[in-house]
Amino acid sequence: MNNFNKLISSIQQLHKQLQQSAVNAVNQTLTIRNWLIGYYIVEFEQNGKDRAEYGDRLIESIAVELKQIKGIDKRSLFRFRQFYLYYPQIAEAIRGSLPPILANMEKVGTVTPLLPGSKIVGTVTPQLESELYVPGEKILSKLSYSHLELLLGIEEPLKRCFYEIECIKGAWSVRELKRQINSLYYERSGLSKNPEKLAKLVQQKTKPRQSTDIIKNIYAFEFLDLPIKEIVEESDLEKALLDNLHHFIIEMGYGFCFEARQKRILIGEKYYFIDLVFYHRILKCHVLIDLKIGEFVHGDIGQLNTYLNYFNEEVHEQGDNHPVGILLVAEKDHALVKYQLPAWTKIFLCSNTC
């Protein structure tokens, strides 16, 4: 029996190790691809013989030509360019490992001399020198591109480095990194009399990410050309409700034509998902349905109204009427609804008492 238990344990350990290797391989390849695309863009901007022909429209022109590749659009191309400029140390990590077709990239491997060699230290506070940085190998092996997307939003190098180090030390998930940034952890560390104690407390309260957390993100699935809907994080209850609602409207809602589920839209620098999108051929308008499994809060209306305004500006075609929004919630406070919804509203709010 002991030998059998050892066999089971060995298989479980083997699976976990190889699963982690597979996840890391996808993550690193995606990150390197995005960094190299950034390199290509910067190199063309600086040395392209016909760069003057495109000028400020370069990235927009690239996005049009590459629209068949999932995950590459105008916004992402700007991010890739920024990624290359913010993380020159990745060149050292990929030196010698590039495929032959990239062997003539002379600038790859030349890291700016303003970034001296450094090791990751135990705790970084805002008082440390700005030259401190995380080696490219650590960036590639410990952070997913989803982590890096959040970090690219931080312009101050030292602040960005602070979160890189803390995220690596604590094996934070993307959600945890976002939470710490929003909680002003960096600023609190700078004001704290004992930043080491604060760092220890923060790490104790965080839950380390799992292997699937790294790969289960929109960037990895687009890179692998997998359906986006597979990775939209929903509870089993919410998924079941959407399944039933989708079929109910198609069967009973005369005039409804299904367009999309978990419709992804880009507003500013962020992606958002609309639960269900229909077009009503009689009313000649889009119908957006947003499902909330909790009680109604005032922010729900604002979110759906943002979606409606987006459709009105970006999707609305000549002859269409203004889009209609339907918000489904588990419970609603009638007083809150009264002051949240003006008489002219184009949003319908339904609870389990509707």
N, C-alpha and C positions, 0 to 999 in steps of 0.2 A: 504493500500500500504506500509506503514511503517513496518507493521508486516511481509509482504512478503520480503521486502529488508533485514530485520533482519534474516529471515530464510535463504536466499541466503548467507548472510555474515557468518552465523553460519556454514553452510555446507562447505563453502570455507575454513574457519578457521580450522574446524575439519579435512578436507582432508589434509591440509598443515601440521598440527601437527602430524597426524598419519603417513603421508608419511615420515616426518623427523624421527619419531620413528623407522619405518621400515628400513630406510637407516642406521641409527645409529646402529641398531641391527646387520645388516649384516656386517657393518664395524668393530664393536667391536669383533664380533665372529671370523672374518677373522684374525684380529690382534692378538687375544688371541691364535688362532690355530697356527699361525706362531711363536709366542713367545714360545709356549709349544714345538713345534717341535725343536726349538733351544735348549730348556732345555733338551729334550730327547737326542739330539746329544752330548751335553756337558757332560751330566750325563754318557752316555755310554763311552765316551772318557776317563772319569776319573775313572769310577767304573765298566765298563763292563768286565765280566769275560773272554770273548773271544775277547776283543778289539785288542789284539796283532795280531790276525789272519788277521785283516783288515788294521791296521796301517793307513798310509796316504791315503789309498784307501777307507776309511770308507764312506765318503760322496758320492763318485762315485758309490760305491756298493749300497747305499741306493737309489740313483737316478735311478739305473737300476731296482731295485725291485718295485719302486713306479711310474714307467713311465706311468701307466694307469691313474694316478691322474693328472688332468689338473693343470698346474701352478707349479708343483713340478719337478724341474730338478736340475742339479748339481749347477748351479749358485744360484738358489733360496734357496737351502739348506745351502749354505755358508752364504747367507744373513740372514736366520733364526737364524743360530748359532751366527752371529754377532749381530743380533737384541737382542737376549737373554743377551749377554755379555754387550751390550751398555745400556740396559734399565732394570736393576735389580729392579727398583722401581715399575715395573708393577706387581711384585709378590704381593705387598701390595694391589693393586687394585683388584686382582682376588682371594685373600685369602677368603676362605669360600664360594666361588661361583663356585668352580670346580665340575664337575660331580663326582659321587661316584667312578668311575673307576680310577680317578686320585687322590683319597684321600690319597694314600700312598706315594705321592711325598713329602718327608720330606723337601727337600731343597726349594721347592716353598714356598714363604712367608718369606724367610730369606734374607733380603736385606743387602748388604754390609754396615758396620758401617761407611764407608768413605763418605756415602751420608746422611748427617743430614737432618731432616725435614726442609722444606722451602716452602714459598708461592710465587706465581707468582707476580712479581713486575711490576710496570708500564713500566719501560724501563730498558733494560739490555745493558750495554756497555762492551767492552772487558776488562775494568779495574776491573770489579767485580770479586769476589772470584770464583775460579773454582768449589767450592763445591755446588754452587747454581744449583738447578735442578728443573725440572717440575714434579710434582707428577704423579704417574702412572695413576690415575683416569682421570686426565686432558689429558694425552697422549691418552688414550683409547677413551674418549668421544669427543675430539676436533680434532684429527688428523686421517686421513685415512691411510691405510697401504701404499698407493701411496706416501703420504707425507713422511712417515717414510723411504721409499726406498731412497728418495732423501737425507734425513738427515743422513742415514747410510753411505753415501759417505763422510761425514765430520768427520775426525778423531779427531779433537780437541774438547774436551767436552764442553768448554765454548762457542765456536763458534756454536756448534750444539745446545746448550741450548738457545743461543741468537735467532736463527732462529725459534726454537720451540715456544718461547714466542711471538715473533713478528707475527708468523703465526697464533697462537691462538687468539691473540688480534685483528688482522685484518681480521680473518676468510678468509685467503688467499686460493685460489684454488691451485692445484698442479702446474699449469702453472705459477701462480704468484710467488709461492715459488721458483721455478726454476729460474725465471727471476731475483728475488732479490738476489739469491745466485750468479748468473752469473754477476750481476751488482756490486758485492763486497760490498753489503750493510753493512755487519759486519765490514769490514775494513774501510769503509767510516765513520761509526759511531764512530770507535775508533779514527779517525783523526779529527773528527768534534769538534769545540769548543762548539757547542750547540747540543748534540745528541738528546735531547728531541724534539727540533724543527725539526731536520731531520726526526725523527720517525713520528712526526705528519704529515709532508709533504708527506712521503712515504705512510702512511695509507690513506691520503686523495686521493691519486692518484690511489689506488688499488680498484678493484671491488670485493666486498664480494662474496664468492662462493655460489652456489645454492645447494639445496638438491641433485639434480641429478648429480652435479659435483663429489660428494663423491663416489657414487655407479657406475657411468659411467666410469669405468676404467678396465683395463685388469685383475687386480688381483681379483676384485669382481666378474667379469663374469666367470673367471676360477673357482673360489671357488664355484659358484652356478651352474657350469657345463652348462653354456649357450654358444651359438656360439660366437666365438671371433669376427667374421665379424660384429656382431651387434653393437660393441662398437668402431669401428675404426672411428674416427671423420673425416667426410668429408662434404664438402659443398654439397647442393642439386645439383648444377651444375656438380661438379666433379663426384658425384655418377651416375648421369644420363649419363654422357659421358662414364664412365666405363661400365655401363650396355649396352649401344649401341655398344661400341667398342668390348666388349666381344662377343656379338652375331654376329657382322659383321665378325670378324676374323674366328669364327667357321663356318659360312655359306659360306664365300667367300675365306678364306685362305686355299687352298688345302694342306693337310699334317699337319695342326696345331691340336694338341691335348691339350685340356685345362687341366691344373693341379691345379691351385690355384688362388684365388683372395685375395688380401691383405695378401699375404704370409708372415708369421712372421718368421724372422730369428734372431738369437742371435749372435752379434759380440761384443766380449769383455764383457762389463758389461751392454750393452744396446740392446733393441729389436728394430728392424726396420721392415717396412712393404713394400713389393713390390706389386705394384698395380695389375699386371696381370702376371702370369707365364704359358707359354705354352711349350710343347715339340714338335718339328717338326720331324716327323718320317722319312721324306725323307732326310733332312739335318742332322739328327741325332744330334741334339743339343737343348739345352733349349733356349727359347726366353723370355727375361724379358722386360716388358713394364712398363715404369714409366710415369705418366701423371702429368703435371704441368699446372694449369689453368692460370698462370701468364706468364710474359715474361721470356725468357731464361736468366739465370745467370750462371756464370762459375761454381758455386757450384753444379749445377744440374748434370753436367757431372761427377764430382768427386763422387757424391753419387751413381749414376748408375754404375760407374766403380767399386766401392766398392762391389756392389751387384754381378757384374760379377766375380770378383776375388773370392768372397765367394763361388759362385756356382762352379767355376773352381776347388777350393780346397776341398770343403766339399760335393758337390752333384755329381760332374762329375764321371761317371762310365767308365769302360774300353769299348772302342768302340765309345764313345761319342766324338763329336767335341766340340771345345770351345764354350761357350754360346755367344749369340748375344743379344745386348741391343737396345731397341728402346725408345727414349725419345720424348714424344709428348708435345709441348709447344704451347701457344697461339700466341706468337710473338718471332722472333729471330733477333738478330743483326748479320748480315752477317760477319762483321769484327771480332766480338768477336768469332763467330763460327769458322772462319778461323784459328785463333791462338789457339783455345781451342781443335780442333780436328786434330790430326796428320793424315797423309795419310794412316797409317796402322790401324787406329782406327777400333774397332769392335762395335761402337755405331752409330746408325742411328738417326739423328735429323730431326724431322718433325714439321712444324708449320702449321698454317691454310692456308698457301700458297702452301703447298706441293701438 
